[in-house]
């Protein structure tokens, strides 16, 4: 009888360890979606001028950075091999979104620290001397 009870407890522990990472990941995934929505990130545009104009304040960008760095750290706590197929797909998407946003944030911070961070009229905006015809190449 004691042996059966010990076996039952052992199997219960094994079963709990299997489902815990899945349950934890579902909670993490839900927190990610909720936190992502709270950032109110603008949609990416095909026009670079619109993308530059949609950059938020430096405080907002720093808040975004803190969120995505925290997500990046939390992702390290999960072993994708222990997740279901759907959770593995979510894991990969969250990891991709996190990396992409951290790269965007790095570029936006560089843009924001420039003295005059206003986009020009096109990919190439000639200097005033070039407009006056005084610039020689």
C-alpha positions as CSV (number, residue, x, y, z in Angstrom):
1,X,0.0,0.0,0.0
2,X,2.8,2.5,0.9
3,X,4.6,1.5,-2.3
4,X,1.5,2.3,-4.4
5,X,1.1,5.6,-2.5
6,X,4.7,6.5,-3.1
7,X,4.3,5.6,-6.8
8,X,1.2,7.7,-7.1
9,X,2.9,10.8,-5.5
10,X,5.9,10.3,-7.8
11,X,3.7,10.1,-10.9
12,X,1.8,13.1,-9.7
13,X,5.0,15.1,-9.4
14,X,6.1,14.1,-12.8
15,X,2.7,15.1,-14.3
16,X,2.8,18.4,-12.4
17,X,6.3,19.2,-13.8
18,X,5.1,18.6,-17.3
19,X,2.1,20.8,-17.1
20,X,3.7,23.6,-15.1
21,X,5.9,25.0,-17.8
22,X,2.9,24.9,-20.2
23,X,0.7,26.7,-17.7
24,X,3.5,29.2,-16.9
25,X,4.1,29.9,-20.5
26,X,0.4,30.5,-21.2
27,X,0.4,33.1,-18.3
28,X,3.6,34.7,-19.7
29,X,2.1,34.8,-23.2
30,X,-1.0,36.5,-21.9
31,X,1.0,39.1,-19.9
32,X,3.1,39.7,-23.1
33,X,0.0,40.4,-25.2
34,X,-1.5,42.7,-22.5
35,X,1.8,44.6,-22.0
36,X,2.3,44.9,-25.7
37,X,-1.1,46.5,-26.2
38,X,-0.5,48.9,-23.4
39,X,2.5,50.3,-25.2
40,X,0.2,51.6,-28.0
41,X,2.9,51.1,-30.7
42,X,2.0,52.7,-34.0
43,X,1.7,50.4,-37.0
44,X,4.7,50.2,-39.2
45,X,4.4,52.1,-42.5
46,X,6.0,51.6,-45.8
47,X,7.0,55.3,-45.9
48,X,10.1,56.1,-43.8
49,X,8.9,59.6,-43.2
50,X,5.7,58.4,-41.5
51,X,7.7,55.9,-39.5
52,X,10.1,58.7,-38.3
53,X,7.2,60.9,-37.5
54,X,5.5,58.2,-35.4
55,X,8.5,57.8,-33.0
56,X,7.2,58.5,-29.5
57,X,8.9,60.5,-26.8
58,X,12.2,59.3,-25.3
59,X,10.4,58.4,-22.1
60,X,8.0,56.2,-24.0
61,X,10.8,54.6,-26.0
62,X,12.7,53.8,-22.7
63,X,9.5,52.3,-21.3
64,X,9.2,50.1,-24.4
65,X,12.9,49.1,-24.0
66,X,12.3,48.1,-20.4
67,X,9.3,46.0,-21.4
68,X,11.0,44.2,-24.2
69,X,14.2,43.6,-22.2
70,X,12.1,42.0,-19.5
71,X,10.3,39.8,-22.0
72,X,13.7,38.8,-23.5
73,X,14.9,37.7,-20.0
74,X,11.7,35.9,-19.2
75,X,11.9,33.9,-22.5
76,X,15.2,32.4,-21.3
77,X,13.3,30.7,-18.5
78,X,11.3,28.5,-20.9
79,X,12.5,25.4,-22.7
80,X,10.7,25.4,-26.0
81,X,11.1,21.6,-26.1
82,X,8.8,21.3,-23.1
83,X,6.0,23.4,-24.7
84,X,3.2,22.3,-26.9
85,X,3.4,22.9,-30.7
86,X,1.2,26.0,-30.4
87,X,3.2,27.3,-27.5
88,X,6.4,26.8,-29.4
89,X,5.0,28.9,-32.3
90,X,4.0,31.6,-29.8
91,X,7.4,31.4,-28.2
92,X,9.1,31.9,-31.6
93,X,6.8,34.8,-32.5
94,X,7.3,36.5,-29.1
95,X,11.1,36.1,-29.5
96,X,11.0,37.5,-33.0
97,X,8.8,40.5,-32.0
98,X,11.0,41.2,-29.0
99,X,14.2,41.2,-31.1
100,X,12.7,43.3,-33.8
101,X,11.3,45.9,-31.3
102,X,14.6,46.1,-29.4
103,X,16.4,46.8,-32.7
104,X,13.8,49.5,-33.6
105,X,14.2,51.0,-30.1
106,X,17.9,51.2,-30.5
107,X,17.5,53.1,-33.8
108,X,14.8,55.3,-32.4
109,X,16.9,56.3,-29.5
110,X,19.7,57.3,-31.8
111,X,17.3,59.3,-33.9
112,X,15.9,61.1,-30.8
113,X,19.2,62.2,-29.4
114,X,20.0,64.1,-32.6
115,X,19.6,67.9,-32.2
116,X,17.2,68.2,-35.2
117,X,15.5,64.9,-35.6
118,X,13.1,65.9,-38.4
119,X,12.9,63.8,-41.6
120,X,13.8,65.5,-44.8
121,X,11.7,65.6,-48.0
122,X,13.1,62.5,-49.4
123,X,15.9,59.9,-49.2
124,X,18.3,62.6,-50.3
125,X,17.8,66.2,-49.2
126,X,20.5,68.4,-50.7
127,X,22.2,70.9,-48.4
128,X,21.6,74.7,-48.8
129,X,24.8,75.2,-50.7
130,X,23.8,72.5,-53.2
131,X,20.4,74.2,-53.7
132,X,22.2,77.5,-54.4
133,X,24.5,75.9,-56.9
134,X,27.6,76.9,-55.0
135,X,28.5,73.3,-54.0
136,X,31.1,71.7,-56.2
137,X,32.0,68.0,-56.3
